[in-house]
Amino acid sequence: MHWIEGLKYFDIEILLFINSLHTPFLDHLIYWMTKVWFWLPFFAWIIYALIKKYKSKTWVVLLFCALSITLTDQSSVFIKNKIQRLRPSHQMIFQDYLHLHTLDNGKVYRGGTYSFVSSHAANSFGLVILLIYFFTPITRHRWWIFPVWAFIFCLTRIYLGVHYPSDIFAGAVLGVVCGLLILLLHHIFLLIIVRYQTRKHEQTDT
């Protein structure tokens, strides 16, 4: 069991190291980077590229992306409520070690109550699986753009002291699994469409 204690220690050390890199400028920047609206130009480019490539079929891509986010979000919240691991920002033992961001209204940002697993990580990495798949014909060898974005997006949560690195890792694994399941569902959807069109074509010929 010593290795478990070692992992816990390593988890806390990484958290405290990343959190210790804070500066007033980074505090504000990274807090906003943890918000979805900060990345709207990035998402706008994604939608533009999808429309340019898939045209009228873009809604199918967006539908499965939405399904992935829904699945990862709901499953991560379910796990949070079952595990009930307090965020480091809510633990008294870290109050003298963690730097927490103070909002403009004077309140300290602590996030929600529970941390395991990270919904940010699950949502972003679930989406990454689909983006890599649908963008392969568009970006070719530049698929790494999406996991890099997800990594940066998740790193902000550790910096702000609201997630342990293990929360992020577990959330990313959950996201990848959910993303692959949605991708499988997409392939089944395509098979159904192909069979339907084939039967329709055969009926027309007869």
Buried (B, 14 or more C-beta within 10 A) or exposed (E): EEEEEEEEEEBBEBBBEBBEEBEEEBBEEBBEBBEEEBBEEEEEEBEEBBBEBBEEEBEBBBEBBEBBBBBBBEBBBEBBEEEEBEBBBBBEEBEEBBBBBEEEEEEEBBBEEBBBBBBBBBBBBBBBBBBBBBBEEBBEEEBEBBBEBBBEBBBBBBBBBBBBBBBBBBBBBBBBBBBBBBBEBBEEEEEEEEEEEEEEEEEEEE
